[in-house]
Amino acid sequence: MRSLSSGWLLSVHNPASTTGDFTSRRSFWIGAANRKMDGKKGQEPTSINNENNVKLEPQVHKMQQLIDTHSSGGWDKCWEQGVTPWDLGQPTPILLHLHQTGSLPDGRVLIPGCGTGHDVRAIACPERSVVGLDISDKAIYKANELSSSSPNAEHFTFIRADFFSWQPPELFDTIYDYTFFCALEPEMRSQWAMRIQDLLKPDGELITLIFPIDDHVGGPPFKVSVSDYEAALHPVGFKAVSIVDNNLAVKARKGREKLGRWKRPLMQSLL
């Protein structure tokens, strides 16, 4: 099945959209990629063993049906009906760890496909202003609703916009991408990399959670590997500073995630 629009784990191009928008989002399909995805529209989901995954699988299937049926408005329909298997309900553990240990850069941070904004709120602070971007009006509404009493609200903002066409007033020091890349159809990955280059300061850092590293067929989420990121990022000048296993991955993703940190060599970024 081909998703037509997205959020959270997903950032997907919608060829059927009359606006021509590239949709983007980040989702948390806990265990959704454990099943074999054969790309056949409407096929019933395969049963899987993990108890939590079994509970989520019907929602993943329902989500795909909503997206397929409602084209570019599918993600809003998902939020409307509470079909949000991507929403972890809390900040991503490894991102929160980086923040709490002082390993996250200060300055301006962009989180594309922010969904309800758990990660945005978690890392915003006086030294770090965070922009959460999402294509779904309903996701942004929920993000603002959840943020109404946040003590650090002055340090973050939510914007409803398309990652691929949005023009911010200034560039970012850091971009954080979790399940955004894997939701793109593979032929879109070079455009994702070029957009990262456009939005990031010359000496800025891209932080990625590389997921799902497995051998399933089809998507989204599409299977990914370190070499897939390298193939997209190397042509625009990004090199890996470090790539390590994500030992703080949620249970259903253990062993299938890596934390990648990418920068452009200083001399190259000045050219």
C-alpha positions as CSV (number, residue, x, y, z in Angstrom):
1,M,0.0,0.0,0.0
2,R,1.2,3.5,-0.7
3,S,0.4,6.2,1.8
4,L,-0.9,9.4,0.4
5,S,-0.1,11.9,3.2
6,S,1.3,11.8,6.6
7,G,2.5,12.9,9.9
8,W,4.8,11.6,12.7
9,L,6.4,8.6,11.5
10,L,5.4,9.5,8.0
11,S,6.3,12.1,5.6
12,V,4.9,11.1,2.3
13,H,4.5,12.6,-1.1
14,N,0.9,12.5,-2.3
15,P,0.8,12.2,-6.1
16,A,-3.0,12.3,-6.0
17,S,-3.3,15.6,-4.2
18,T,-4.6,18.4,-6.3
19,T,-2.4,20.9,-4.5
20,G,0.8,19.1,-5.3
21,D,1.9,19.2,-1.7
22,F,4.4,17.0,-0.2
23,T,3.0,15.8,3.0
24,S,5.1,15.3,6.1
25,R,4.8,13.9,9.6
26,R,6.4,11.8,12.2
27,S,4.7,8.7,13.5
28,F,5.3,6.0,16.1
29,W,4.1,2.7,14.6
30,I,5.1,0.6,17.5
31,G,5.7,-2.7,15.9
32,A,3.8,-1.8,12.8
33,A,6.8,-2.5,10.6
34,N,7.2,-6.0,12.3
35,R,4.7,-7.3,9.8
36,K,5.6,-8.0,6.2
37,M,4.2,-5.3,4.1
38,D,3.5,-6.5,0.5
39,G,2.3,-3.2,-0.8
40,K,-1.1,-4.6,-1.8
41,K,-3.9,-2.1,-1.3
42,G,-6.6,-3.2,1.1
43,Q,-4.9,-6.5,2.2
44,E,-5.7,-7.6,5.7
45,P,-2.8,-7.2,8.1
46,T,-0.7,-10.2,9.0
47,S,-0.9,-11.4,12.6
48,I,2.3,-11.0,14.7
49,N,3.4,-12.4,18.0
50,N,4.3,-9.4,20.1
51,E,1.3,-8.7,22.4
52,N,1.5,-4.9,22.1
53,N,1.9,-5.2,18.3
54,V,-1.2,-7.3,18.0
55,K,-3.2,-4.6,19.7
56,L,-1.9,-1.9,17.4
57,E,-2.1,-3.8,14.1
58,P,-5.8,-3.2,13.5
59,Q,-5.3,0.5,14.0
60,V,-2.4,0.6,11.5
61,H,-4.7,-1.1,8.9
62,K,-7.5,1.3,9.7
63,M,-5.1,4.2,9.3
64,Q,-4.0,3.0,5.9
65,Q,-7.6,2.7,4.8
66,L,-8.4,6.2,5.9
67,I,-5.4,7.6,4.1
68,D,-6.2,5.7,1.0
69,T,-9.8,6.7,1.0
70,H,-9.4,10.4,1.9
71,S,-6.3,11.2,-0.1
72,S,-4.6,14.3,1.2
73,G,-7.1,14.7,4.0
74,G,-6.5,11.2,5.3
75,W,-4.2,12.2,8.2
76,D,-6.8,14.7,9.5
77,K,-9.3,11.9,9.4
78,C,-7.0,9.7,11.4
79,W,-6.7,12.4,14.1
80,E,-10.4,13.0,13.9
81,Q,-11.2,9.3,14.6
82,G,-8.4,8.7,17.1
83,V,-6.7,6.3,14.7
84,T,-3.2,7.4,15.7
85,P,-0.9,4.3,16.1
86,W,2.1,6.4,15.6
87,D,1.6,8.6,18.7
88,L,3.9,7.3,21.5
89,G,2.1,9.5,24.0
90,Q,5.4,10.7,25.4
91,P,8.7,12.2,24.3
92,T,11.1,9.9,22.4
93,P,13.3,8.4,25.1
94,I,16.6,8.9,23.3
95,L,15.8,12.5,22.4
96,L,14.9,13.2,26.0
97,H,18.1,11.6,27.1
98,L,20.2,13.8,24.8
99,H,18.4,16.9,26.2
100,Q,18.9,15.9,29.8
101,T,22.6,15.0,29.4
102,G,23.4,18.2,27.6
103,S,24.1,16.4,24.4
104,L,21.6,18.3,22.3
105,P,22.7,21.5,20.5
106,D,21.2,24.8,21.6
107,G,19.7,27.3,19.3
108,R,16.8,26.9,16.8
109,V,15.5,23.4,16.4
110,L,13.1,22.1,13.7
111,I,11.0,18.9,14.2
112,P,9.1,18.1,11.0
113,G,6.0,16.0,11.4
114,C,5.7,16.9,15.0
115,G,2.2,15.5,15.6
116,T,0.9,16.4,19.0
117,G,4.3,17.8,19.9
118,H,5.6,15.6,22.7
119,D,9.2,16.0,21.5
120,V,8.8,19.7,20.9
121,R,7.7,20.4,24.5
122,A,10.3,18.1,26.0
123,I,13.4,19.8,24.6
124,A,12.3,23.4,24.5
125,C,14.2,25.6,27.0
126,P,15.6,29.1,27.3
127,E,18.7,28.0,25.4
128,R,16.7,26.2,22.7
129,S,13.7,27.4,20.7
130,V,11.8,24.6,18.9
131,V,9.5,24.7,15.9
132,G,7.1,21.8,15.5
133,L,5.9,21.5,11.9
134,D,3.0,19.4,10.7
135,I,0.7,19.2,7.6
136,S,-2.4,18.3,9.6
137,D,-4.5,21.1,11.0
138,K,-6.0,18.7,13.6
139,A,-2.5,17.6,14.8
140,I,-1.4,21.2,15.2
141,Y,-4.7,22.0,17.1
142,K,-4.1,19.1,19.4
143,A,-0.5,20.1,19.9
144,N,-1.5,23.6,20.9
145,E,-4.3,22.3,23.1
146,L,-1.8,20.0,25.0
147,S,0.6,22.9,25.3
148,S,-1.7,25.5,26.8
149,S,-0.3,25.1,30.3
150,S,3.3,24.2,29.5
151,P,5.8,26.1,31.7
152,N,8.2,26.5,28.7
153,A,5.6,27.5,26.2
154,E,7.5,30.7,25.3
155,H,10.3,28.5,23.9
156,F,8.4,26.6,21.3
157,T,5.8,27.1,18.5
158,F,3.7,24.9,16.3
159,I,3.2,25.6,12.6
160,R,0.8,24.0,10.1
161,A,2.8,23.8,6.9
162,D,4.3,21.5,4.3
163,F,7.9,20.6,5.0
164,F,8.8,20.6,1.4
165,S,7.5,24.1,0.6
166,W,7.5,26.0,3.9
167,Q,9.9,29.0,4.0
168,P,10.9,29.9,7.6
169,P,12.1,33.4,8.5
170,E,15.5,32.0,9.6
171,L,17.5,28.8,9.4
172,F,17.9,26.2,12.1
173,D,20.9,25.0,14.2
174,T,19.4,21.5,14.4
175,I,16.8,19.4,12.6
176,Y,15.5,16.2,14.3
177,D,14.1,13.5,12.0
178,Y,12.7,10.3,13.5
179,T,10.2,8.3,11.4
180,F,10.0,10.9,8.7
181,F,12.5,9.6,6.2
182,C,11.2,6.1,6.2
183,A,7.7,7.3,5.3
184,L,8.9,8.8,2.1
185,E,8.7,6.8,-1.0
186,P,12.3,5.9,-1.7
187,E,12.5,8.1,-4.9
188,M,11.7,11.1,-2.7
189,R,14.7,10.7,-0.4
190,S,17.0,13.0,-2.4
191,Q,14.5,15.8,-2.2
192,W,14.3,15.3,1.6
193,A,18.1,15.7,1.8
194,M,18.0,18.8,-0.3
195,R,15.3,20.3,1.9
196,I,17.4,19.5,5.0
197,Q,20.3,21.3,3.4
198,D,18.1,24.3,2.6
199,L,16.7,24.6,6.2
200,L,19.8,24.0,8.2
201,K,22.6,26.5,8.9
202,P,25.9,25.7,7.2
203,D,27.4,24.5,10.5
204,G,24.1,22.9,11.7
205,E,23.4,19.3,12.7
206,L,20.9,16.8,11.5
207,I,19.9,14.2,14.1
208,T,18.2,11.1,12.7
209,L,16.7,8.0,14.3
210,I,17.2,5.4,11.5
211,F,14.2,3.1,11.6
212,P,13.0,0.5,10.6
213,I,16.1,-1.4,9.9
214,D,14.7,-4.7,8.7
215,D,13.8,-6.6,5.5
216,H,10.0,-6.0,5.1
217,V,8.7,-5.2,1.6
218,G,6.7,-2.1,0.7
219,G,5.5,0.7,3.0
220,P,5.2,3.1,4.5
221,P,7.1,2.7,6.6
222,F,9.7,1.7,4.0
223,K,12.7,-0.3,5.2
224,V,15.8,1.8,5.7
225,S,19.5,1.3,6.3
226,V,22.5,3.5,7.1
227,S,23.5,3.3,3.4
228,D,20.1,4.7,2.4
229,Y,20.8,7.8,4.5
230,E,24.3,8.0,3.1
231,A,23.0,7.8,-0.4
232,A,20.6,10.7,0.2
233,L,22.9,12.9,2.4
234,H,26.4,12.5,0.9
235,P,25.5,14.2,-2.4
236,V,24.5,17.4,-0.5
237,G,27.6,17.3,1.7
238,F,26.5,15.7,4.9
239,K,28.7,13.1,6.6
240,A,28.0,11.0,9.7
241,V,29.6,12.3,12.9
242,S,28.4,9.2,14.7
243,I,26.0,6.2,14.1
244,V,25.2,4.1,17.1
245,D,22.6,1.6,18.1
246,N,19.7,3.2,19.9
247,N,19.7,1.4,23.3
248,L,16.8,3.5,24.5
249,A,14.5,2.4,21.7
250,V,11.0,1.4,22.8
251,K,10.6,-2.3,23.2
252,A,9.0,-3.1,19.9
253,R,11.9,-1.3,18.0
254,K,14.8,-2.7,19.9
255,G,17.6,-3.8,17.5
256,R,16.0,-2.0,14.6
257,E,17.0,1.6,15.3
258,K,20.2,3.6,15.1
259,L,20.9,7.1,16.2
260,G,22.7,9.0,13.4
261,R,24.2,12.5,13.8
262,W,25.2,14.3,10.6
263,K,27.1,17.5,9.7
264,R,28.7,19.1,6.7
265,P,32.5,19.5,6.9
266,L,33.3,23.1,7.9
267,M,35.3,24.0,4.9
268,Q,32.7,22.5,2.5
269,S,29.9,24.4,4.3
270,L,31.7,27.7,3.7
271,L,32.0,27.2,0.0
